[in-house]
Amino acid sequence: MSSGIYRGFGRLCGGFVETLTYYLKNPISTLVLDTGFLMLDRKENAMSWFKIVLLIYGLLMLVGGYMGWAKAASKASLIAGVLSSVLIFLGTYLLGINAKVGQIVVTVVSGLLSLIFVMRFLKTQAFMPAGLLLLLSVAVFALCLSQVLRKV
């Protein structure tokens, strides 16, 4: 059993070393994380920044859901935060596999979150957290929509 673990770890480290060696030998100012989340390359700088913004947005939604649960014992906030962040991370991952599908996923999720935060802001009339998350969601939705429309 343990020899299988060591073999798997050796393959993982070997792949990492091969990738690192390749990029050290070919310095084209690239950094590739093979998870599909980030591909920073001269040719794909616009998509890279888009992915970084989405990852930050997903993390903020996750933290926001946790904060709603921690401060107000709101299970709904926790579930919504986890679900929305998972969908945002999924869409970001899909950008590396099928860009059109990934863009549609993150656009729909950010649009729905914008609607949810509009309703929450109108109900509570409080800037924190509904107003702030509304501004953030509308900004990300506009960015996503511009990416989708630019590709059409």
C-alpha positions as MATLAB code, in Angstrom:
seq = 'MSSGIYRGFGRLCGGFVETLTYYLKNPISTLVLDTGFLMLDRKENAMSWFKIVLLIYGLLMLVGGYMGWAKAASKASLIAGVLSSVLIFLGTYLLGINAKVGQIVVTVVSGLLSLIFVMRFLKTQAFMPAGLLLLLSVAVFALCLSQVLRKV';
ca = [
       0.000    0.000    0.000;
       2.687    2.499    0.975;
       4.766    1.709   -2.128;
       1.792    2.840   -4.269;
       1.684    6.120   -2.363;
       5.413    6.654   -2.879;
       5.105    5.814   -6.586;
       2.219    8.274   -6.989;
       4.136   10.953   -5.089;
       7.200   10.290   -7.254;
       5.137   10.734  -10.431;
       3.660   13.955   -9.071;
       7.070   15.359   -8.127;
       8.609   14.141  -11.378;
       5.925   15.891  -13.413;
       6.430   19.075  -11.441;
      10.202   18.931  -11.886;
       9.838   18.297  -15.636;
       7.466   21.243  -15.982;
       9.693   23.514  -13.914;
      12.786   22.436  -15.876;
      11.000   23.123  -19.172;
      10.018   26.640  -18.145;
      13.460   27.397  -16.749;
      15.023   26.304  -20.041;
      12.429   28.201  -22.090;
      11.989   31.554  -20.336;
       9.092   33.090  -22.234;
       7.687   34.737  -19.143;
       5.111   32.007  -18.726;
       3.697   30.421  -15.645;
       1.364   27.510  -16.124;
      -0.535   25.845  -13.319;
      -1.949   22.705  -14.905;
      -5.108   22.818  -12.809;
      -6.835   24.781  -15.549;
      -7.412   27.680  -13.164;
      -4.581   29.930  -14.271;
      -2.697   30.150  -17.501;
      -0.588   33.275  -17.541;
       0.914   33.767  -20.956;
       1.594   36.743  -23.172;
      -1.111   35.591  -25.564;
      -3.717   35.086  -22.873;
      -3.167   38.000  -20.499;
      -6.763   39.204  -20.802;
      -8.133   35.760  -19.972;
      -5.648   35.430  -17.122;
      -6.836   38.598  -15.427;
     -10.401   37.480  -15.948;
      -9.660   34.195  -14.172;
      -7.879   35.954  -11.313;
     -10.840   38.313  -10.816;
     -13.208   35.351  -10.791;
     -11.111   33.447   -8.264;
     -11.051   36.476   -5.964;
     -14.818   36.893   -6.431;
     -15.386   33.239   -5.588;
     -13.242   33.521   -2.474;
     -15.118   36.647   -1.375;
     -18.459   34.860   -1.813;
     -17.143   31.932    0.242;
     -15.848   34.225    2.995;
     -19.098   36.219    2.903;
     -21.149   33.067    3.385;
     -18.957   32.041    6.288;
     -19.202   35.495    7.876;
     -23.007   35.412    7.586;
     -23.009   32.076    9.352;
     -20.487   33.150   12.009;
     -22.111   36.489   12.866;
     -25.818   35.760   12.413;
     -25.880   31.938   12.571;
     -27.390   31.993    9.076;
     -27.189   28.552    7.527;
     -28.726   29.995    4.360;
     -25.775   32.405    3.988;
     -23.298   29.592    4.469;
     -25.032   27.324    1.950;
     -25.450   30.147   -0.587;
     -21.833   31.254   -0.144;
     -20.451   27.748   -0.579;
     -22.742   26.934   -3.513;
     -22.055   30.189   -5.353;
     -18.305   29.950   -4.814;
     -18.252   26.329   -6.021;
     -20.139   27.367   -9.169;
     -17.768   30.298   -9.725;
     -14.738   28.038   -9.259;
     -16.296   25.477  -11.612;
     -16.880   28.159  -14.237;
     -13.317   29.400  -13.805;
     -12.014   25.865  -14.220;
     -14.147   25.397  -17.327;
     -12.575   28.511  -18.855;
      -9.408   26.463  -19.290;
     -11.274   23.565  -20.906;
     -14.142   25.153  -22.837;
     -14.022   28.942  -22.614;
     -17.554   29.543  -23.904;
     -19.180   27.224  -21.352;
     -17.059   28.656  -18.542;
     -17.983   32.210  -19.496;
     -21.669   31.348  -19.591;
     -21.514   29.662  -16.163;
     -19.791   32.595  -14.441;
     -22.023   35.128  -16.217;
     -25.200   33.373  -15.102;
     -23.950   32.921  -11.521;
     -22.807   36.551  -11.170;
     -26.078   37.757  -12.745;
     -28.160   35.698  -10.315;
     -26.068   36.904   -7.384;
     -26.587   40.496   -8.563;
     -30.364   39.948   -8.520;
     -30.237   38.337   -5.081;
     -28.195   41.192   -3.648;
     -30.519   43.791   -5.228;
     -33.440   42.164   -3.403;
     -31.470   41.968   -0.147;
     -30.345   45.581   -0.425;
     -33.883   46.804   -1.122;
     -35.173   44.795    1.828;
     -32.525   45.828    4.381;
     -31.450   49.251    3.029;
     -28.050   48.471    4.585;
     -24.849   48.919    2.623;
     -23.059   46.189    4.579;
     -23.095   43.460    3.419;
     -25.853   43.570    0.768;
     -24.845   46.862   -0.878;
     -21.160   46.023   -1.056;
     -21.808   42.554   -2.463;
     -24.293   44.076   -4.905;
     -21.620   46.441   -6.247;
     -19.104   43.618   -6.454;
     -21.549   41.256   -8.177;
     -22.695   43.872  -10.692;
     -19.058   44.710  -11.529;
     -18.198   41.028  -12.052;
     -21.402   40.500  -14.044;
     -20.494   43.427  -16.320;
     -16.995   42.010  -16.776;
     -18.388   38.540  -17.553;
     -20.955   39.936  -19.955;
     -18.274   41.912  -21.776;
     -16.190   38.746  -22.129;
     -19.149   36.781  -23.502;
     -20.152   39.523  -25.941;
     -16.573   40.092  -27.072;
     -16.255   36.453  -28.135;
     -19.508   36.414  -30.135;
];
